[in-house]
Every structure is written in structure tokens, then in C-alpha cells.
Amino acid sequence: MSAVTLSAATAVASAVTITHRMMLMSDPATIWDLSTRSEAVQMIAEKVDAATQGSFDAAMEASRLALRSATGRLSHDDVAHGLLAIGVAAARPAARRARANAKRLGRP
């Protein structure tokens, strides 16, 4: 998935997820429900997990870029593409979570 497509899909999925969670967590009738609290805990755990996985994936992409540089197989275009690949690798786990949450929470 390209960086532009990843960004756009994540923006739409995030809007759906945030809207649902805002309605769920701002409703005084459900604020103390177990399902609301478990959704909040799951939300935080997902963010920590996605950040950890994204950091690992970005480090792997940075290592690939550094290895190509160290072996002399790096062209002038590879720097820009490598930096973009690092950013996409860092964002991909969060994007995957956002799409899954939008699908799960967007159901009636």
C-alpha cells in the first residue's frame, strides 16, 4: 500500500473509530458500563502495541537503508525512498488497527 493510500485509508478509519468511541464514552448512561471500560482499556493497549510494532518495523527499514549505504548500493533516489519506507513501516501497524476498529465499531 502506498504512503498516500495508507494515509487516506487511516484518516477515514480513524474518523469512524473516533466518532463511535466519543459517542460511547461521552454518554452518561454508559460511562460506567463494563463494555465502555473494556473498550477504553483495549484502545490504550492497541495504541501501545501499534507504537511498539511501528517502532520495530521502522528500525528494520532504517537498518535496510543503512546496510545498502554501507555496502555502496545506495543511489540518490534510494535515500528518499528509504526514508518514505521508514515512515510507512512506522505507520502501518496503527493503520491496520484503525481499519480493524472502524470495521468492528462501524457495524450496527
Disulfide bonds with the S-S distance in Angstrom:
none
